[in-house]
Structures are given as C-alpha cells and as structure tokens.
Amino acid sequence: MSESEINGTEEDVQDKKQKKQTRHDGGAADLERVTDYAEEKEISAAHISSAVEQIGNKRSKEEERKVAKERLKHLMQ
C-alpha cells in the first residue's frame, strides 16, 4: 500500500480540517444563541416583575377607594 492510501490524500486531510473548523464555529454560534436566549429571558422576567408591581399598585388604589366609599357611606347614614 502506498502512503496516500494509508493516510489519505492531501484533499482528504484538508476536508477533515475544514469540517473540524465548521464544527468549532457552529459551537460558537450555538453559544451565542443560548446567551441571547438567556438575556431575553432575563429581560422578560424584569418586564413581568414590573407588570406585577403595577397590578399590585392598581389593586391597592382600588381598595383605598372602596374603603373611602364605605366610610363616606357610613358618615351619611
């Protein structure tokens, strides 16, 4: 057997190197996607917290109005 049959041709070696580089670059792209997803999730959580706080504030104001109405009603009687 010749050396090229055992080790493969020079083109085969280059193809293998390109495949390894492609896999490496693909991993970097996957990492970037995961990082972007995590950042979006954090932003979403912050928005949700803000929305929950606003709803709580609105309920408190409604409760205050209700109590004020009841007091006024009792004073009128």
Backbone as numpy.savetxt, mean C-alpha at the origin, in Angstrom:
# Nx Ny Nz CAx CAy CAz Cx Cy Cz
34.76 -35.68 -27.17 33.92 -34.49 -27.17 34.80 -33.25 -27.17
34.32 -32.26 -27.86 35.09 -31.02 -27.89 34.70 -30.15 -26.71
35.51 -29.15 -26.46 35.27 -28.26 -25.32 33.98 -27.48 -25.50
33.63 -27.08 -26.72 32.40 -26.31 -26.95 31.16 -27.16 -26.69
31.26 -28.46 -26.91 30.13 -29.33 -26.62 29.93 -29.49 -25.12
31.01 -29.54 -24.37 30.94 -29.72 -22.92 30.50 -28.42 -22.25
31.15 -27.32 -22.56 30.90 -26.05 -21.89 29.81 -25.22 -22.58
29.44 -25.58 -23.78 28.46 -24.81 -24.52 29.16 -23.75 -25.34
28.43 -23.19 -26.28 29.02 -22.17 -27.13 29.08 -20.86 -26.39
29.80 -19.93 -26.95 29.93 -18.62 -26.33 28.56 -17.92 -26.28
27.74 -18.14 -27.29 26.40 -17.56 -27.31 25.55 -18.11 -26.16
25.68 -19.41 -25.89 24.93 -20.03 -24.79 25.32 -19.39 -23.46
26.60 -19.16 -23.28 27.09 -18.55 -22.05 26.53 -17.14 -21.91
26.53 -16.37 -23.00 25.99 -15.01 -22.96 24.49 -15.02 -22.69
23.77 -15.97 -23.29 22.33 -16.08 -23.05 22.05 -16.34 -21.58
22.84 -17.22 -20.97 22.65 -17.53 -19.56 22.91 -16.29 -18.70
23.93 -15.51 -19.05 24.23 -14.29 -18.29 23.09 -13.29 -18.43
22.54 -13.16 -19.62 21.43 -12.23 -19.84 20.21 -12.67 -19.03
19.95 -13.97 -18.98 18.81 -14.47 -18.21 19.00 -14.16 -16.73
20.22 -14.32 -16.23 20.48 -14.01 -14.83 20.28 -12.53 -14.57
20.74 -11.67 -15.47 20.56 -10.23 -15.30 19.09 -9.87 -15.36
18.34 -10.50 -16.24 16.91 -10.24 -16.35 16.21 -10.61 -15.06
16.55 -11.75 -14.51 15.95 -12.17 -13.24 16.30 -11.17 -12.14
17.54 -10.72 -12.12 17.95 -9.77 -11.09 17.16 -8.46 -11.23
17.03 -7.96 -12.44 16.28 -6.73 -12.66 14.81 -6.94 -12.33
14.28 -8.10 -12.65 12.89 -8.40 -12.33 12.64 -8.38 -10.84
13.59 -8.83 -10.07 13.48 -8.81 -8.62 13.44 -7.39 -8.09
14.22 -6.52 -8.70 14.23 -5.11 -8.29 12.87 -4.48 -8.60
12.30 -4.83 -9.74 10.98 -4.30 -10.10 9.92 -4.81 -9.12
10.03 -6.08 -8.74 9.08 -6.64 -7.76 9.21 -5.92 -6.43
10.43 -5.66 -6.00 10.65 -4.96 -4.75 10.05 -3.56 -4.81
10.22 -2.90 -5.93 9.66 -1.55 -6.08 8.14 -1.60 -6.01
7.53 -2.61 -6.65 6.07 -2.74 -6.60 5.58 -2.99 -5.18
6.27 -3.84 -4.45 5.89 -4.14 -3.07 6.03 -2.89 -2.21
7.11 -2.14 -2.42 7.32 -0.91 -1.66 6.23 0.10 -1.97
5.88 0.25 -3.25 4.80 1.18 -3.63 3.49 0.76 -2.97
3.20 -0.53 -2.97 1.96 -1.03 -2.37 1.94 -0.70 -0.88
3.05 -0.92 -0.21 3.12 -0.66 1.23 2.91 0.83 1.50
3.50 1.69 0.68 3.33 3.14 0.86 1.88 3.54 0.64
1.25 2.99 -0.39 -0.16 3.30 -0.66 -1.04 2.83 0.49
-0.72 1.68 1.04 -1.49 1.14 2.15 -1.37 2.07 3.37
-0.16 2.58 3.63 0.05 3.50 4.74 -0.75 4.77 4.54
-0.74 5.29 3.33 -1.50 6.50 3.03 -2.98 6.24 3.23
-3.45 5.13 2.77 -4.85 4.78 2.93 -5.22 4.68 4.41
-4.35 4.11 5.21 -4.62 3.99 6.63 -4.71 5.38 7.27
-3.87 6.28 6.85 -3.91 7.65 7.37 -5.22 8.33 6.99
-5.65 8.12 5.77 -6.92 8.71 5.32 -8.09 8.12 6.10
-8.04 6.83 6.35 -9.11 6.18 7.10 -9.16 6.73 8.52
-8.01 6.90 9.13 -7.97 7.46 10.49 -8.59 8.84 10.52
-8.27 9.63 9.53 -8.82 10.98 9.45 -10.33 10.94 9.27
-10.81 10.05 8.44 -12.25 9.93 8.21 -12.97 9.49 9.48
-12.40 8.55 10.19 -13.00 8.06 11.44 -13.05 9.20 12.46
-12.00 9.99 12.52 -11.97 11.13 13.44 -13.06 12.15 13.09
-13.22 12.41 11.81 -14.25 13.36 11.38 -15.65 12.85 11.72
-15.87 11.57 11.54 -17.18 10.99 11.87 -17.42 11.10 13.37
-16.40 10.83 14.17 -16.53 10.96 15.62 -16.86 12.38 16.03
-16.21 13.35 15.40 -16.49 14.75 15.70 -17.93 15.12 15.34
-18.38 14.63 14.20 -19.75 14.92 13.76 -20.76 14.34 14.75
-20.51 13.11 15.20 -21.42 12.48 16.16 -21.45 13.24 17.48
-20.29 13.72 17.90 -20.22 14.49 19.15 -21.06 15.77 19.03
-20.93 16.45 17.91 -21.70 17.68 17.70 -23.20 17.38 17.67
-23.57 16.29 17.02 -24.99 15.92 16.97 -25.52 15.60 18.37
-24.70 14.92 19.15 -25.10 14.58 20.52 -25.24 15.85 21.36
-24.34 16.80 21.19 -24.43 18.07 21.91 -25.72 18.81 21.55
-26.05 18.82 20.28 -27.30 19.47 19.84 -28.52 18.79 20.44
-28.47 17.48 20.47 -29.60 16.72 21.02 -29.78 17.04 22.51
-28.69 17.09 23.25 -28.74 17.40 24.68 -29.24 18.83 24.88
-28.79 19.75 24.06 -29.24 21.15 24.16 -30.74 21.25 23.89
-31.24 20.49 22.92 -32.68 20.50 22.61 -33.49 19.97 23.79
-32.99 18.90 24.39 -33.69 18.30 25.53 -33.73 19.28 26.71
-32.63 19.98 26.98 -32.60 20.96 28.04 -33.59 22.09 27.77
-33.61 22.56 26.56 -34.52 23.64 26.19 -35.98 23.17 26.33
-36.22 21.95 25.94 -37.57 21.38 26.04 -38.00 21.31 27.49
-37.12 20.89 28.39 -37.45 20.79 29.82 -37.66 22.17 30.43
-36.91 23.16 29.97 -37.08 24.53 30.49 -38.40 25.13 30.05
-38.90 24.75 28.89 -40.14 25.30 28.35 -41.35 24.71 29.06
-41.20 23.57 29.66 -42.35 22.92 30.29 -42.70 23.49 31.61
